[in-house]
């Protein structure tokens, strides 16, 4: 049996960072794989995980539970068949509903193949004072369906938000099997050995009926001789725009930092080649984090916004950060 876990959380709570940390703790002799779903089409999270050496299968462009769950099932089936892992971690988009994914994992097709394990939900406690999060159906269901509730980024949280997190955890029904506070997505792998409670799926479904309005896009790859490709999409009340860029294009690191500082969006993340080397960039709520990474064949960047972004202005100002076009 393959053990499978969901790692959920809203935009920017640190899911990918937490998965990277868990993967450093995999016991010798075991093979772990990650099925990652992103709201946009460019696949930045999948590329970050792949750059770390993880075994990854991507399902880009929206919520795993849409289109009758077929993209998710196809991605899961291919991951199982090709990699034959001992454990699978599933990272749904922060805008995605986990309920249908959990129901799929427990249906008759996977009953003799998968062993559903504890599901983790990461929360930034600062969001618990903001109605746009606390009234969001996806946010509510991610918390409700988790077995382990994790307060991440606690070093940046005021005490009143940490108390809100504690109150939320204590009011959870059924009770959480573990409630954790952490920073930088650091989690002990033993959390995944805790039991999963299938009764959580019998609780009220807050998600209702939902859909994604997506433009059909080309596969995430550059055509021969193509310098860049822009991808756009929208759904779940959010919009995405992303770029795939030829790997010989180099960004001036200081100009790029300034470009991130001027953003007015929900989320931005990327893997980019710069004048100081290759970097992972993560921008959320006005704060930019950077992490060196290995050499990239292509650079990629994704932006998620609650309002329609000015695609052309974003692109023009981004390209002004280029040091060279190769």
C-alpha positions as CSV (number, residue, x, y, z in Angstrom):
1,X,0.0,0.0,0.0
2,X,1.2,3.5,-0.8
3,X,0.6,6.0,1.9
4,X,-0.8,9.4,0.7
5,X,-1.0,12.7,2.4
6,X,-2.5,16.1,1.5
7,X,-0.5,19.2,2.4
8,X,-3.0,22.1,2.1
9,X,-3.2,25.8,2.9
10,X,-4.2,29.0,1.3
11,X,-1.9,31.1,-1.0
12,X,1.5,31.9,0.5
13,X,1.3,29.8,3.7
14,X,4.4,27.9,2.9
15,X,3.2,24.5,1.6
16,X,6.1,24.0,-0.9
17,X,8.7,25.0,1.8
18,X,7.1,22.5,4.2
19,X,7.2,19.7,1.6
20,X,10.9,20.5,0.9
21,X,11.6,20.2,4.6
22,X,9.7,16.9,4.9
23,X,11.6,15.4,2.0
24,X,14.9,16.0,3.7
25,X,13.7,13.6,6.4
26,X,12.7,10.7,4.3
27,X,14.0,7.4,5.8
28,X,16.7,5.6,3.9
29,X,15.4,3.1,1.5
30,X,12.0,4.8,1.0
31,X,10.9,6.6,-2.2
32,X,8.6,9.6,-1.8
33,X,6.9,11.5,-4.6
34,X,5.0,14.7,-4.9
35,X,1.8,15.4,-6.9
36,X,1.6,19.2,-7.2
37,X,-1.3,21.3,-8.5
38,X,-1.0,25.0,-9.3
39,X,-3.6,27.6,-10.0
40,X,-1.5,28.9,-13.0
41,X,-0.1,27.2,-16.0
42,X,3.7,27.8,-15.6
43,X,4.4,25.2,-12.8
44,X,6.7,27.2,-10.5
45,X,6.1,25.0,-7.4
46,X,6.7,21.9,-9.4
47,X,10.0,23.3,-10.8
48,X,11.1,24.3,-7.3
49,X,10.5,20.8,-6.0
50,X,12.2,19.2,-9.1
51,X,15.2,21.5,-8.6
52,X,15.6,20.1,-5.1
53,X,15.8,16.6,-6.6
54,X,12.2,15.5,-5.7
55,X,10.2,13.1,-7.8
56,X,7.3,15.3,-9.0
57,X,4.2,15.1,-11.2
58,X,2.4,18.3,-12.1
59,X,-1.3,19.0,-12.7
60,X,-1.2,22.7,-13.7
61,X,-4.0,25.1,-14.3
62,X,-6.7,25.2,-11.6
63,X,-8.2,23.0,-8.9
64,X,-7.5,19.3,-8.8
65,X,-11.2,18.5,-8.2
66,X,-12.4,20.1,-11.5
67,X,-13.1,18.4,-14.8
68,X,-14.6,15.4,-12.9
69,X,-11.2,15.0,-11.2
70,X,-9.7,13.4,-14.4
71,X,-6.5,15.5,-14.5
72,X,-5.9,14.6,-10.9
73,X,-6.5,10.9,-11.4
74,X,-4.4,10.8,-14.6
75,X,-1.5,12.5,-12.8
76,X,-1.8,10.3,-9.8
77,X,-2.0,7.1,-11.9
78,X,1.1,8.1,-13.9
79,X,3.0,8.9,-10.8
80,X,2.1,5.5,-9.2
81,X,2.9,3.6,-12.4
82,X,6.2,5.3,-13.3
83,X,7.7,5.9,-9.8
84,X,6.2,3.2,-7.6
85,X,6.6,5.3,-4.5
86,X,6.2,4.3,-0.9
87,X,4.6,7.7,0.0
88,X,2.9,10.4,-2.1
89,X,2.5,14.0,-0.9
90,X,-0.2,15.9,-2.7
91,X,0.0,19.7,-2.8
92,X,-3.2,21.2,-4.1
93,X,-3.3,24.8,-5.2
94,X,-4.0,27.2,-2.3
95,X,-7.2,28.1,-4.1
96,X,-8.3,24.5,-4.5
97,X,-10.9,22.5,-2.6
98,X,-9.5,19.4,-0.9
99,X,-12.8,17.5,-0.4
100,X,-13.1,16.0,-3.8
101,X,-9.4,14.9,-3.7
102,X,-9.9,13.1,-0.4
103,X,-13.1,11.5,-1.7
104,X,-11.2,10.3,-4.8
105,X,-8.4,8.8,-2.7
106,X,-10.9,6.8,-0.7
107,X,-13.0,5.5,-3.6
108,X,-13.1,1.9,-4.8
109,X,-10.5,2.4,-7.5
110,X,-7.7,3.2,-5.0
111,X,-9.0,1.2,-2.0
112,X,-6.4,-1.7,-2.4
113,X,-3.6,0.6,-3.6
114,X,-3.6,3.7,-1.4
115,X,-3.6,4.2,2.4
116,X,-4.9,7.7,3.2
117,X,-2.7,9.2,5.9
118,X,-2.9,12.3,8.0
119,X,-3.6,15.5,6.1
120,X,-1.8,18.7,7.1
121,X,-3.1,22.3,6.7
122,X,-0.8,25.2,7.0
123,X,-2.1,28.6,8.2
124,X,-0.6,32.0,8.4
125,X,-2.3,33.1,11.7
126,X,-2.3,36.7,10.5
127,X,-5.0,35.7,8.1
128,X,-7.4,34.8,10.9
129,X,-8.2,38.5,11.6
130,X,-9.1,39.1,7.9
131,X,-12.7,38.3,6.8
132,X,-11.6,37.8,3.2
133,X,-9.9,34.6,4.5
134,X,-12.2,33.5,7.3
135,X,-15.3,33.8,5.1
136,X,-13.7,32.0,2.2
137,X,-15.2,28.6,1.6
138,X,-11.9,27.1,0.5
139,X,-10.1,28.4,3.5
140,X,-12.7,27.0,5.8
141,X,-12.7,23.5,4.2
142,X,-8.9,23.3,4.1
143,X,-8.9,23.8,7.9
144,X,-11.9,21.6,8.5
145,X,-10.6,18.6,6.6
146,X,-7.1,18.6,8.1
147,X,-6.0,16.1,10.7
148,X,-3.0,18.3,11.7
149,X,-3.3,22.1,11.9
150,X,0.0,24.0,11.5
151,X,0.5,27.7,12.3
152,X,3.4,28.7,10.1
153,X,5.4,32.0,10.0
154,X,4.7,32.4,13.8
155,X,7.8,34.6,14.1
156,X,6.0,37.3,12.2
157,X,2.6,37.0,14.1
158,X,1.3,39.3,16.8
159,X,0.1,37.6,20.0
160,X,-3.5,38.2,19.2
161,X,-3.3,36.3,15.9
162,X,-1.6,33.4,17.7
163,X,-4.5,33.4,20.2
164,X,-7.0,33.2,17.3
165,X,-5.1,30.2,16.0
166,X,-5.3,28.5,19.4
167,X,-9.0,29.3,19.7
168,X,-9.6,27.9,16.2
169,X,-7.7,24.7,16.9
170,X,-9.5,24.1,20.3
171,X,-12.9,24.6,18.7
172,X,-12.3,22.1,15.9
173,X,-14.8,19.2,15.7
174,X,-13.6,16.4,15.4
175,X,-10.5,17.5,17.4
176,X,-7.3,17.8,15.5
177,X,-4.8,14.9,16.2
178,X,-2.0,17.5,16.4
179,X,-1.7,21.3,16.5
180,X,1.7,22.7,15.7
181,X,3.4,26.1,15.7
182,X,6.4,26.5,13.5
183,X,8.5,28.9,11.3
184,X,9.9,28.5,7.8
185,X,7.7,25.4,7.2
186,X,9.8,23.2,9.5
187,X,7.8,20.0,10.4
188,X,8.7,16.8,12.0
189,X,8.1,13.8,9.7
190,X,6.5,11.9,12.5
191,X,3.4,14.1,12.0
192,X,2.7,12.0,8.9
193,X,2.5,8.9,11.0
194,X,-0.5,10.2,12.9
195,X,-4.0,8.8,12.1
196,X,-6.3,10.3,9.5
197,X,-10.0,10.7,10.5
198,X,-12.4,9.8,7.6
199,X,-15.3,11.3,9.6
200,X,-14.0,14.7,8.6
201,X,-15.4,14.1,5.1
202,X,-18.9,13.7,6.6
203,X,-18.9,17.3,7.8
204,X,-20.7,20.0,6.0
205,X,-19.3,20.8,2.5
206,X,-18.7,24.5,2.4
207,X,-17.5,24.6,-1.2
208,X,-20.9,24.4,-3.0
209,X,-20.7,24.3,-6.8
210,X,-17.6,25.9,-8.3
211,X,-15.9,26.1,-11.7
212,X,-12.8,27.5,-13.3
213,X,-13.0,29.6,-16.4
214,X,-9.7,28.8,-18.1
215,X,-8.2,29.7,-21.4
216,X,-6.8,26.8,-23.4
217,X,-3.1,27.2,-23.5
218,X,-0.2,25.5,-25.1
219,X,1.9,22.9,-23.1
220,X,4.3,24.5,-20.7
221,X,7.4,24.5,-23.0
222,X,9.1,26.9,-25.3
223,X,9.0,26.3,-29.0
224,X,12.4,26.1,-30.8
225,X,13.8,29.6,-31.0
226,X,11.0,31.1,-28.8
227,X,12.4,33.6,-26.3
228,X,9.4,33.6,-23.9
229,X,5.8,32.5,-23.6
230,X,3.1,34.2,-21.5
231,X,0.3,32.2,-20.0
232,X,-3.0,33.6,-18.6
233,X,-5.9,32.1,-16.7
234,X,-8.6,32.9,-14.2
235,X,-11.0,31.1,-11.9
236,X,-12.1,30.9,-8.2
237,X,-12.2,34.8,-8.2
238,X,-8.5,35.0,-9.0
239,X,-6.4,35.7,-12.1
240,X,-3.0,34.4,-13.1
241,X,-0.3,35.4,-15.5
242,X,3.0,33.7,-15.9
243,X,6.0,33.6,-18.1
244,X,8.3,30.9,-19.3
245,X,11.7,32.4,-20.5
246,X,14.6,31.1,-22.4
247,X,17.4,30.0,-20.0
248,X,20.1,32.3,-21.5
249,X,18.2,35.4,-20.4
250,X,19.7,37.0,-17.3
251,X,18.0,39.4,-14.9
252,X,19.7,42.1,-13.0
253,X,19.2,41.0,-9.4
254,X,18.8,44.5,-8.0
255,X,16.4,45.6,-10.7
256,X,14.4,42.4,-10.2
257,X,14.1,43.0,-6.4
258,X,12.8,46.5,-7.1
259,X,10.3,45.1,-9.5
260,X,9.0,42.8,-6.9
261,X,8.8,45.6,-4.4
262,X,6.4,47.5,-6.7
263,X,4.0,44.6,-7.1
264,X,0.3,45.0,-6.0
265,X,-0.9,41.4,-6.3
266,X,-1.8,38.5,-4.1
267,X,1.2,36.3,-4.8
268,X,4.3,36.1,-7.0
269,X,6.8,33.3,-7.2
270,X,9.5,32.3,-9.7
271,X,12.7,30.6,-10.6
272,X,15.0,33.0,-12.4
273,X,18.5,33.3,-13.7
274,X,20.1,36.5,-12.4
275,X,23.4,38.3,-12.5
276,X,24.2,36.7,-9.1
277,X,23.2,33.2,-10.0
278,X,20.0,31.1,-10.1
279,X,17.3,32.0,-7.5
280,X,13.9,31.0,-6.2
281,X,11.8,34.1,-5.5
282,X,8.8,34.1,-3.2
283,X,6.7,37.3,-2.8
284,X,3.8,37.5,-0.4
285,X,2.2,40.5,1.3
286,X,5.0,42.9,0.4
287,X,7.8,40.6,1.6
288,X,10.2,39.0,-0.8
289,X,12.3,35.9,0.1
290,X,15.1,34.5,-2.0
291,X,16.8,31.2,-2.1
292,X,19.7,30.1,-4.4
293,X,18.9,27.1,-6.5
294,X,20.6,24.9,-9.1
295,X,21.1,25.9,-12.8
296,X,17.8,26.2,-14.7
297,X,17.2,25.2,-18.3
298,X,14.4,27.9,-18.4
299,X,13.3,30.7,-16.1
300,X,9.7,30.9,-15.0
301,X,7.6,33.4,-13.1
302,X,3.9,33.3,-11.9
303,X,1.7,36.1,-10.5
304,X,-1.7,35.6,-8.9
305,X,-4.1,38.5,-8.4
306,X,-7.6,39.1,-7.0
307,X,-8.3,41.6,-9.8
308,X,-7.4,41.4,-13.5
309,X,-3.7,42.3,-13.8
310,X,-2.3,44.6,-16.4
311,X,-0.4,41.9,-18.3
312,X,1.4,44.1,-20.7
313,X,2.7,46.5,-18.1
314,X,3.9,43.7,-15.9
315,X,5.7,42.1,-18.8
316,X,7.2,45.4,-20.0
317,X,8.5,46.3,-16.6
318,X,9.8,42.7,-16.0
319,X,11.7,42.7,-19.2
320,X,13.3,46.0,-18.3
321,X,15.0,44.0,-15.5
322,X,16.9,41.9,-18.1
323,X,20.7,42.4,-18.1
324,X,21.1,40.5,-21.4
325,X,19.0,38.7,-23.9
326,X,21.7,36.1,-24.5
